Amino acid sequence: MSYGEALGVFVATPPDGLPPGRYTVVGSIHLAVRANFSTLPAGSGAIEESAVCFYIAIMTSGGGGAMTDGEGLQQQTMESPGFPGFKVFKDSWGTPIAFVRQAYPDEATGGAYVRGGQVRDPFDPSNKLTASSLMTARWPVYMANFPTWAVPSFSAPTMSTVKTTYPGARNFVSTLISAGPDKQFVTATADVFGGTDNDNLFSYRLRRQDAKGD
């Protein structure tokens, strides 16, 4: 997740991508920035932004944006090294824990991560939005602030254009990521999700769809 995603104002004007003649446009759906994130500065899409966003989301109550005590989670927190004044959750090696609101690694698109072995887009499990071209038409707007580092470069079919082109029926999972013992999310031979000698740890391996992790 990036500050751009948290601060973005989403505007959708119906009936984008839907069959003509069946709908009356009466205005736009306008979702403003949640109060929780209103104090965030402008960001550049850095990995650590996702750690700050995740902390705010978890530690902010649903009513009025008040911070909770976290039921003991405070001992697992630290001040963000890159964004002084903001807190993050840390892993066992003292590194901020990153967050991807929708991760697309190949691993999550098959096997134990999908029900009955059938891949469905969680946004469109019945394929109705895709069939009406709505997903394809609005995807670039929805993904405009999706951080580049969260796109798995090794994925097949290629996901290099996932920010501008709807990838079709692929499963995705909200994912927490630890940089592991080497404290590096990305190296010369590995991206966040894969590559040579990648020791990153992923939450989707701990709890799979319809199955607990190993």
N, C-alpha and C positions, 0 to 999 in steps of 0.2 A: 504494500500500500504506500502511497505517496501523499505528501501534503496537498498536492494538486487534486488528488481524488477526494480528500477530506474537505477541502475548501471549495471544490467545484460546485457551481449552481447548475442543477440539471433542469432543463426545460424540454418538454416533449409536447409537440402539437399534434393531436390526433387529426385525421386518421392515417398517419404516415404508414405507407406500405399496405394498407388494408383496401379491399375492393371498393371502388368508387360507388356512390349512389346509395349507400346504406347507412351513412353516418352524417351527423350534423356537427360541424366544428363550432364549439361554443367558447373556446379559449384554449389555454395551454395549461399543462400540468407543470407547476413551478415548485421545485423542492429547494429551499434555501439551505445554507450552511447550518448544521446543527450547532447549538450554543457550545457544546462540548469542545468543538474544534476551532471556535472563533478566535482564540488567542494564538493560534499557530502562525508562524511567519511564512513568507513565501518560500517555497522549497525548490530544489533542483532535481528531485527524484532519487536522492541518495538512499541507500539501503536503511540507514539508521532512522530515516523519517518514518518508516513502517513500524519500528519499535516504539517510537513516541506515540504514534496513532493508536497502536494496540493498547498501550498502557492507559491512555485517556479513555478508550472505549470500555475497557474492563473496569477501571476504577471510578468511572462516572456513573452515578445512579440515574435511573430513568426519569426522575422528577427534578426538574429545575437545574440540572447540570452540577449538582453538588457531588463532591468527592466522597467516596466511602472509605472505610478503614481497611477494606480488602481482606478481612478475616485472616490476618497473619501473612498476607502476601508481601507486606512492606519489606520484610527481611530479604526478599528475593529481588529487590530493586536497587537501582543506582541512578545517579544523575547521568543524563545523556552526555557522552564525551563530545559529540558534535554539536549539540544544542543545549548549552548551559541554561539551567532554569527549568528544564523538562526532565521528567523521570522516565525510565524504561525498566522492563523486567530483564534480568540477566541470567545467563546460563551458568553451568557449573565451573566454567573457565573465566567468568567475569566479563563476558561479551554480551552486548545487547541482543535480545532475541528478535529476529526479523519476523514480519508477518506479510503473507500474500493472501489477499482476499479471495482470489481464484487462481489456483496453481494448475498448470496444464502438463505436468510430466507424463510421459508415456506410461509409466508404472501405474498411475491412477486411472488410466483409461481401460484397464483390463483386469483380469484375474479376480482377486478377492475384493477389489474396490468398487465393483459394479454389481448390482443385483441381477442374478440369473445370467450373468455374462453378457447382458444386453446394454450397450452403451447408449445413454441418453444425456442430452444437454440438460443439466439441472434447471436452467432457465426456461427450457421448453421441452419437458419430458414427453408431451403428446405430439410434438412436431407441428403444432398449429401455427405458431408464430413464424417458423421457418417456411412453412408451406405458403404463407401469405407474403413472404419476402420482408416482413417487418424486421427480423433479426439482421438480415443482410443490409437493409437500408440504414438502420440506426446504429449499427455496431461501431463505426469509427467515432461517433459522438460519445457513445458510452465508454469507449476504451481510450479516449483522448489522453487522459492523465495516468493511464496504467504504466507503472515503471518498467523501463526497458530491461533492467536487471532481473525482473521476475519472469521474463520469457525464456523458457528452456531452449537453448540453441541447438541441442542435440535431437530434438523431437522429430518424429517422422509420422505422418507427412510434415513437411517443414512448418514451423510455427513462427518463422521470422516476420511474417506479415500479420500476426494475430492482432496487432493494434489497429490495423486498417481493414482487415478482411475477416469476416465471420468464419471461424474454423469448422463449423458444422458440428455434427454429433460427436463431441468429445466430453468426457467427464472432467470436471474440475473439482478441487477441494480447497476449502480455506485452510491455510497451512502456516504453522509456526516453524521457524528454522533456527537451529543453533549452528554457529560456525564451527563447532567441534573443537578438539584439542589444539588445532593449529591457529584458531581464532581468525581464520580467513574465509569469508563467504565465497570469494572468487579468487582464483589463482591463474597462473599462466596456462595451466592445462585443464582447468575445470571452471564451469559456470556454477550458479547456485545449486542446480539440480543434478548435474552429472559431470562426467569427465574423469581423467586419470587422477587417482589418489584423492578423491573427494571424500572428506570426512564429515561433511555437514550432516546434521541429524534433522529428520522431518517428522512432524506430528502425525501426518497421515499414515505412517507406518505403525503408530501406536494404537490407533483406533480406526479400523476399516469399516466400510459400509457392511452392515449385517455380520460383522465379525470383530473380535477384539484383536489387538496386535499381539505379536509374539513376545 
